[in-house]
């Protein structure tokens, strides 16, 4: 198996919603690692990114998916 690590913003601005943002899992993905060989390695890459970056108001976080 191989995995891809990427970042994605989970919310988008919308003043009509409570708190000024609405869920949006369809946001643009930015690849941070391609063809990672193990799930453990993919998990570690995402953890390192998330530990060193503030998610901000729109909750930009690293994730991984199986290729």
N, C-alpha and C positions, 0 to 999 in steps of 0.2 A: 504494500500500500504506500501511497504518497499523499502528502498533505500540502495545502497552500495556506499561508498565514497572511492576513490582511487586516486593515482597519476599516471601520465603518462608523458613521454617525447615526445614532439610533433615534434622534428626534429632529424635527424641523420647526422653524419658527412659525407660529400661527397665533396672532394676538386674540383670535376668537376662542381659543382653547384655554382652559384653566391653566394658569402658570405661564401662558404665552408660548407653549410648544405642544406639538402633537406627535405621536409615535410615527416613525417612518423607517421601517427596516429595508426599504428599497433604495436607500441612499447609495451613492457612489462608493465602491470599494477600492482601496489603494493597497496593492500587494506589498508586503514587507519581506516575504520569503517564499520562494517557489520550490516545489519538489522536495519538501522535507520528508525524510525517509520514515520516521516513526512518529506516532502520536505523542509520545513523551517529549520528543524534541519540539514538536509544534506547540505543545502546551507550555514548555519552558520559554520559547520565543515570545509567545503572547503574554506570559506572566512578566517577563522582563520589560516588554514594551509598556504594559499597563502599570507596572510599578514605577516607571520612570517618566510617565506622561500623565498630566492631569486630564481627566475626561472632559472637563468644561461643562457648560450649560447644556450642550446638545449631546453629551455622553459619547464622545469618540473613543472607541476601545478596540483592542486587537482581538481577533477571533481566528479560528482555523476551520478548514473544511477538507474532507477527503476528495482527492482527485479521481 
